[in-house]
Amino acid sequence: MSDVKTVRVELAERAYDILIGEGLIARAGELMRPLMKAGRDRVFIVADENVAKLHLGTLAAGLKAAGITYQITTVPPGESSKSFTQLDKVLGDLIEFGAERDDLIIAFGGGVVGDLTGLAAGLLKRGARFVQIPTTLLAQVDSSVGGKTAINSRAGKNMVGLFHQPVLVLADLDILETLPVRERFAGLAEIAKYALIDDTAFFDFLETNAAALAEGHKATLAEAVRVSCASKARIVAIDETEQAERALLNLGHTFGHALERSNEYRSTLLHGEGVGAGMAMALRYSVKLGVCPGQDAVRAERLLNALGLATRIADLGGGPYKAEELLAHMAHDKKARNGRLTLILAKGIGQAYIQRDADLEPLRQFLISEA
């Protein structure tokens, strides 16, 4: 295990490890065995259909080598699977399979499958245990860590969910080799987020290694994943249920979620693409408010561009994106309190902060200038 990096999420009796390295899916049975209850030789897999076609054989072989049997249910790829319909299907299948609270449920896919499976596990018989095996870069550094689970509703993105921590996260770098380039770029947006929040040294690392990251250089990605997971683990340990500091992890997300909803969650705009543009917008808006130096916003935008991300609304897929529609979606963001909007802005690179009770009129004017 010397070649495997371990990041610990410290949550007292619910603490767990994030393992980062190569060949982890093939060793999943061995790595999960210590977490399985006595007499339990079975697991239940919820998988993205495309991931199952490409990688189920590797996972199944690893489980078999450890004497573990499995049953599987699959969901279609894409954001549309974060729905009541798919939640009902997954729960129905798990109950029909005979899954119990002491069993392990495996989320085998990207962020959509991780969110959906985590929510299903949290609801199943009032809380079953689950393991995250994230298969996209974005999921490895963001959604698989921290216990946020949710589905979307007609009211907006991630409006129905709960906090339910996994018992293990396996971030296998090998699986990223089959990841489409566009998905890699989307994941790099979430990596850049950690640097922009509070880590100027990491920002310098990303600037220096942007080309290698964009090209998928494995060793460089491994370090970026490690730092990102450690950053998120630290914040989650301080503020698990997002009462204060954890809200900083939403840098770019209020703008990004509004873009996604305006695009009706279609594949023409990936979550990471919305977040990338949203972070650039958050910094530009911070400049407009007079709290952020203009050169920091420019520098951040250059990094995002170097990582393969569009930072202007006009360059995004989907749309058209209208200012009033974006504002309306932002007002319904889950971070809103008592009808007042909360934004995550920045005083500079590595200096994100929470702005509560945001004034809507300057935000409206900013969105008009951006759209």
FENCOR-V173880 format. One record per residue. N is the residue number from 1. RES is the residue in three letters. PHI is phi in whole degrees, 0 to 359 (none if undefined). OMEGA is omega in degrees with one decimal (999 if undefined). D_FIRST is the distance of its C-alpha to the first C-alpha in Angstrom with 1 decimal. Layout:
# FENCOR-V173880
n={N,N}
res={RES,RES}
phi={PHI,PHI}
omega={OMEGA,OMEGA}
d_first={D_FIRST,D_FIRST}
This chain:
# FENCOR-V173880
n={1,2,3,4,5,6,7,8,9,10,11,12,13,14,15,16,17,18,19,20,21,22,23,24,25,26,27,28,29,30,31,32,33,34,35,36,37,38,39,40,41,42,43,44,45,46,47,48,49,50,51,52,53,54,55,56,57,58,59,60,61,62,63,64,65,66,67,68,69,70,71,72,73,74,75,76,77,78,79,80,81,82,83,84,85,86,87,88,89,90,91,92,93,94,95,96,97,98,99,100,101,102,103,104,105,106,107,108,109,110,111,112,113,114,115,116,117,118,119,120,121,122,123,124,125,126,127,128,129,130,131,132,133,134,135,136,137,138,139,140,141,142,143,144,145,146,147,148,149,150,151,152,153,154,155,156,157,158,159,160,161,162,163,164,165,166,167,168,169,170,171,172,173,174,175,176,177,178,179,180,181,182,183,184,185,186,187,188,189,190,191,192,193,194,195,196,197,198,199,200,201,202,203,204,205,206,207,208,209,210,211,212,213,214,215,216,217,218,219,220,221,222,223,224,225,226,227,228,229,230,231,232,233,234,235,236,237,238,239,240,241,242,243,244,245,246,247,248,249,250,251,252,253,254,255,256,257,258,259,260,261,262,263,264,265,266,267,268,269,270,271,272,273,274,275,276,277,278,279,280,281,282,283,284,285,286,287,288,289,290,291,292,293,294,295,296,297,298,299,300,301,302,303,304,305,306,307,308,309,310,311,312,313,314,315,316,317,318,319,320,321,322,323,324,325,326,327,328,329,330,331,332,333,334,335,336,337,338,339,340,341,342,343,344,345,346,347,348,349,350,351,352,353,354,355,356,357,358,359,360,361,362,363,364,365,366,367,368,369,370,371}
res={MET,SER,ASP,VAL,LYS,THR,VAL,ARG,VAL,GLU,LEU,ALA,GLU,ARG,ALA,TYR,ASP,ILE,LEU,ILE,GLY,GLU,GLY,LEU,ILE,ALA,ARG,ALA,GLY,GLU,LEU,MET,ARG,PRO,LEU,MET,LYS,ALA,GLY,ARG,ASP,ARG,VAL,PHE,ILE,VAL,ALA,ASP,GLU,ASN,VAL,ALA,LYS,LEU,HIS,LEU,GLY,THR,LEU,ALA,ALA,GLY,LEU,LYS,ALA,ALA,GLY,ILE,THR,TYR,GLN,ILE,THR,THR,VAL,PRO,PRO,GLY,GLU,SER,SER,LYS,SER,PHE,THR,GLN,LEU,ASP,LYS,VAL,LEU,GLY,ASP,LEU,ILE,GLU,PHE,GLY,ALA,GLU,ARG,ASP,ASP,LEU,ILE,ILE,ALA,PHE,GLY,GLY,GLY,VAL,VAL,GLY,ASP,LEU,THR,GLY,LEU,ALA,ALA,GLY,LEU,LEU,LYS,ARG,GLY,ALA,ARG,PHE,VAL,GLN,ILE,PRO,THR,THR,LEU,LEU,ALA,GLN,VAL,ASP,SER,SER,VAL,GLY,GLY,LYS,THR,ALA,ILE,ASN,SER,ARG,ALA,GLY,LYS,ASN,MET,VAL,GLY,LEU,PHE,HIS,GLN,PRO,VAL,LEU,VAL,LEU,ALA,ASP,LEU,ASP,ILE,LEU,GLU,THR,LEU,PRO,VAL,ARG,GLU,ARG,PHE,ALA,GLY,LEU,ALA,GLU,ILE,ALA,LYS,TYR,ALA,LEU,ILE,ASP,ASP,THR,ALA,PHE,PHE,ASP,PHE,LEU,GLU,THR,ASN,ALA,ALA,ALA,LEU,ALA,GLU,GLY,HIS,LYS,ALA,THR,LEU,ALA,GLU,ALA,VAL,ARG,VAL,SER,CYS,ALA,SER,LYS,ALA,ARG,ILE,VAL,ALA,ILE,ASP,GLU,THR,GLU,GLN,ALA,GLU,ARG,ALA,LEU,LEU,ASN,LEU,GLY,HIS,THR,PHE,GLY,HIS,ALA,LEU,GLU,ARG,SER,ASN,GLU,TYR,ARG,SER,THR,LEU,LEU,HIS,GLY,GLU,GLY,VAL,GLY,ALA,GLY,MET,ALA,MET,ALA,LEU,ARG,TYR,SER,VAL,LYS,LEU,GLY,VAL,CYS,PRO,GLY,GLN,ASP,ALA,VAL,ARG,ALA,GLU,ARG,LEU,LEU,ASN,ALA,LEU,GLY,LEU,ALA,THR,ARG,ILE,ALA,ASP,LEU,GLY,GLY,GLY,PRO,TYR,LYS,ALA,GLU,GLU,LEU,LEU,ALA,HIS,MET,ALA,HIS,ASP,LYS,LYS,ALA,ARG,ASN,GLY,ARG,LEU,THR,LEU,ILE,LEU,ALA,LYS,GLY,ILE,GLY,GLN,ALA,TYR,ILE,GLN,ARG,ASP,ALA,ASP,LEU,GLU,PRO,LEU,ARG,GLN,PHE,LEU,ILE,SER,GLU,ALA}
phi={none,295,272,258,273,241,242,262,264,274,226,52,289,254,295,205,257,253,258,235,173,263,72,286,295,295,254,302,299,302,284,272,310,297,267,275,292,303,83,260,241,224,225,235,253,247,230,295,305,291,297,299,297,274,230,298,302,294,296,298,295,294,293,298,298,263,73,248,265,211,232,226,233,242,231,295,291,109,299,296,282,277,219,300,298,288,299,297,296,297,298,299,295,298,295,296,290,93,296,235,299,276,281,256,253,252,269,239,170,277,298,298,293,297,296,294,292,299,293,300,296,294,270,298,50,67,128,254,275,214,242,263,241,287,248,235,299,300,293,296,261,224,290,282,247,111,82,283,229,188,236,270,222,295,278,149,280,58,278,239,188,203,269,213,283,287,257,193,234,247,259,272,289,299,293,290,292,263,283,302,304,299,292,296,301,298,292,296,299,291,295,300,303,297,293,291,292,200,222,291,295,292,299,299,300,294,300,294,249,303,297,296,295,297,275,83,299,295,296,292,298,301,291,295,295,300,297,297,294,296,296,292,300,297,291,297,296,281,214,300,256,58,269,210,300,299,301,299,294,267,307,84,280,295,294,296,296,297,297,298,292,298,270,58,59,285,289,289,221,284,304,296,293,295,292,302,295,296,293,298,295,298,289,294,293,298,296,299,283,83,253,231,296,301,292,290,297,295,296,297,296,297,297,300,298,294,272,90,249,282,238,238,305,297,263,276,288,80,86,290,251,257,303,294,292,298,297,297,293,296,294,260,299,293,278,295,229,52,77,254,273,250,242,256,242,215,270,158,296,78,225,290,211,261,253,268,54,297,285,283,294,296,293,299,297,295,295,297,289,271,286}
omega={-175.8,-179.9,-179.1,177.0,-179.5,173.4,-178.0,172.4,-172.6,178.5,178.8,-176.0,178.4,178.4,179.0,-178.6,166.2,178.0,-176.0,-179.3,-179.4,174.1,-175.3,179.0,178.2,-179.1,-173.5,-180.0,177.6,-175.6,180.0,-175.8,-178.2,-178.4,-175.6,179.2,179.1,179.1,179.4,-179.9,-176.6,172.1,-179.9,-173.6,168.4,-171.0,167.0,-177.4,-178.7,177.9,179.6,179.7,-175.2,-165.0,-179.1,-179.7,179.5,178.9,-178.6,179.4,178.3,177.1,-179.2,-179.7,179.2,179.2,-176.9,173.7,-178.4,166.3,-171.0,167.3,-177.0,176.6,179.0,176.8,174.3,-176.1,-178.2,179.0,173.9,-170.7,174.9,-178.8,-179.5,176.1,178.5,179.2,-177.9,179.0,178.7,179.6,-179.5,178.7,179.2,178.3,-178.9,180.0,-179.9,-174.3,-177.6,177.7,173.2,174.0,-175.8,171.9,-173.8,-178.0,179.1,-175.5,179.4,-179.2,178.2,178.7,-178.0,-178.2,178.7,178.1,178.5,179.2,179.9,-178.8,-174.7,178.9,178.1,170.1,174.6,-178.5,178.9,-179.8,176.8,168.6,-175.7,-174.3,172.6,178.6,-179.2,-179.9,-178.6,-175.2,-174.2,-166.2,-178.6,-174.4,171.6,171.2,174.4,176.9,-176.5,164.8,177.1,175.3,179.6,178.7,179.9,-175.4,174.8,-178.0,-178.1,-176.8,178.2,174.6,180.0,-173.2,171.5,175.6,179.1,172.8,177.7,179.8,-176.7,-178.0,-179.7,-175.1,-180.0,-179.7,178.1,-178.2,175.1,-176.2,-179.2,177.4,176.6,179.0,-180.0,177.7,179.3,176.2,-179.9,175.9,178.1,-179.2,-177.5,177.7,-177.6,-179.3,-171.9,-173.9,-178.0,177.5,177.4,176.5,178.0,177.7,-179.4,176.6,-177.7,-172.3,-175.5,-178.0,179.5,178.4,-179.7,179.6,177.3,178.5,-167.2,-177.8,178.8,176.7,-179.1,179.6,179.0,177.6,-179.9,-178.5,-179.5,-179.4,178.5,178.5,-179.3,179.8,179.7,-178.1,179.8,179.8,179.5,-170.0,-172.8,-172.0,171.7,174.6,-177.3,-169.1,-177.2,178.3,178.4,179.2,178.1,175.6,-179.6,-172.5,178.5,174.2,-175.9,178.8,177.4,176.8,179.8,-178.2,177.4,178.7,177.7,175.6,178.7,-176.5,177.0,174.2,177.9,-179.6,-179.1,176.7,176.5,179.3,178.7,177.4,-179.5,177.8,177.7,177.8,179.8,178.7,178.1,177.3,176.1,176.2,-179.5,179.1,177.9,-177.2,-176.0,176.1,-179.0,-177.7,177.2,177.2,178.8,-179.6,177.8,179.9,178.2,177.7,-179.6,176.6,-180.0,177.6,174.5,-173.3,172.5,-177.4,178.6,-177.4,-177.2,-177.4,-178.8,173.0,179.7,-179.6,4.3,-178.9,-175.8,-173.3,-176.3,178.6,177.9,-179.9,179.5,178.7,179.0,-179.8,179.2,178.6,-175.9,177.0,179.1,179.5,177.7,177.8,-180.0,-174.2,173.7,178.3,171.1,-176.6,-176.3,173.4,179.4,177.5,-178.1,-176.8,178.0,177.8,-177.7,174.8,179.5,178.5,-177.7,177.0,-173.1,-174.3,176.0,176.6,177.5,179.7,178.3,-179.3,176.5,-179.6,-177.2,-170.3,999}
d_first={0.0,3.8,5.4,5.2,8.2,9.4,13.2,15.1,18.5,20.6,23.3,24.0,23.8,22.7,19.7,16.6,13.2,12.9,9.6,10.2,8.9,10.1,10.6,10.0,13.6,13.4,10.8,12.9,14.6,11.7,10.4,14.1,15.3,15.0,17.1,19.8,23.0,24.3,26.2,24.8,23.5,24.3,23.2,25.4,24.6,26.6,26.1,27.8,30.0,28.9,25.2,25.9,27.8,25.1,21.8,22.7,22.5,18.8,18.2,20.7,19.2,15.9,18.0,20.2,17.6,16.8,20.6,21.0,24.2,25.0,27.9,28.1,30.5,30.6,32.2,33.7,32.0,33.4,34.4,37.2,34.9,34.4,37.7,39.5,40.0,36.4,35.5,38.2,37.0,33.4,34.6,37.2,34.8,32.3,35.3,36.7,33.4,33.6,30.6,30.7,29.4,26.8,25.4,22.5,23.8,21.5,22.6,21.8,23.4,24.4,25.9,28.9,27.1,24.9,28.0,30.0,27.5,26.8,30.5,31.2,28.6,30.2,33.6,33.0,34.7,34.4,30.7,27.9,24.1,22.2,18.9,18.8,17.4,19.2,20.2,22.1,21.2,23.8,22.3,18.8,20.3,23.2,24.3,21.1,20.7,23.4,25.1,28.0,29.3,32.6,34.9,37.8,41.4,44.8,44.7,41.7,38.0,35.7,38.7,37.8,34.5,32.8,29.9,27.3,23.8,20.9,18.6,15.4,15.0,12.8,13.6,13.0,14.3,15.5,18.0,19.7,21.0,23.5,24.5,28.1,28.8,30.8,28.0,25.7,28.6,29.0,25.4,26.0,28.8,26.7,24.5,27.7,28.8,26.4,27.8,31.3,31.1,30.3,28.1,30.2,27.6,25.4,28.6,29.2,25.7,26.6,30.0,28.7,26.1,28.1,28.8,25.2,24.2,27.2,26.4,22.8,21.1,17.4,16.1,18.9,18.4,14.7,16.2,19.1,17.1,15.2,18.6,20.4,18.2,18.3,22.1,22.6,20.7,22.9,26.1,25.3,24.8,28.2,30.1,28.5,31.7,32.9,35.9,35.6,32.9,30.7,33.7,32.8,29.9,32.9,34.0,35.6,35.3,38.9,40.2,37.6,38.1,41.9,41.4,39.4,42.0,44.8,43.2,42.9,39.1,39.7,37.2,39.3,37.5,33.8,32.6,30.8,34.0,36.0,33.8,33.8,37.6,37.8,36.0,38.4,41.3,40.2,40.3,43.6,45.1,44.0,45.9,48.9,48.9,48.9,45.7,43.5,44.3,45.0,43.0,39.8,40.4,41.1,38.0,35.8,37.6,37.1,33.3,33.3,35.5,33.2,30.4,32.7,34.2,37.9,39.1,42.7,44.0,46.2,43.2,41.3,41.4,43.5,46.2,48.8,47.6,50.6,50.6,52.3,50.0,46.9,48.5,49.2,45.6,44.4,46.8,45.2,41.6,39.9,39.7,43.5,45.2,48.8,49.5,48.3,45.7,42.6,41.2,38.1,39.6,38.8,40.6,38.7,35.2,32.8,35.6,35.6,37.8,39.3,42.9,44.5,47.9,47.8,51.2,51.5,54.3,52.6,49.6,52.0,53.5,50.1,49.1,52.5,51.9,48.4,49.2}
